[in-house]
Every structure is written in structure tokens, then in C-alpha cells.
């Protein structure tokens, strides 16, 4: 995704917004990146093992935006990140 306007450098977006933001802001960015096409793309290698940041349930985030199978909490990771430690949580009240 290098060279695209949605996934530029952190300098382009400042301290908030874009692929280097955190929490709900990052989740909303990924949901809308490339006209919404990124959120449902499969993550290479089968995804990332993680735990829900709301209820603690273990699950695999297989697409760039996904929901906890237990509580429905929405999690996302930007395509520029390649490890589970960058998964961000938006809450249960966000609609994807």
C-alpha cells in the first residue's frame, strides 16, 4: 500500500488520523481507507491471534477490521503494521 494517499507517512497526518493513529480513530481510518475496501481484506498468514480489549476473549483478527465473537467489540490494524501489538480497539458501539 505504499505510495497511496490513504497510507502515507505519519508526518502527513500529524499526531492524529491516518494509519499511525490509535484507538477508535485508527479503526475508523481503516474502515474508510480506500473507499472501505481495506476493512474486509484478509491479513496475510491467516491473521493475528489477540484478545478482545473489552471482554478478554481470545480470537483471531483475520481481516483488517473485525469483531470479537463474544461481545462484538470492534478491533482493527492498519495494513502498514505487521504485528498483533498494533491492534487497536474502538468499542462495541461502533458500526462497521
Secondary structure, DSSP 8 states (H G I E B T S, - for coil): -TT-GGG--HHHHTTSSSTT--HHHHHHHHHHGGGGTSTTSB-GGG-EEEE-TTT--EEEE-BSEEE-TTT--EEE--TT--SGGG-EEEESS---
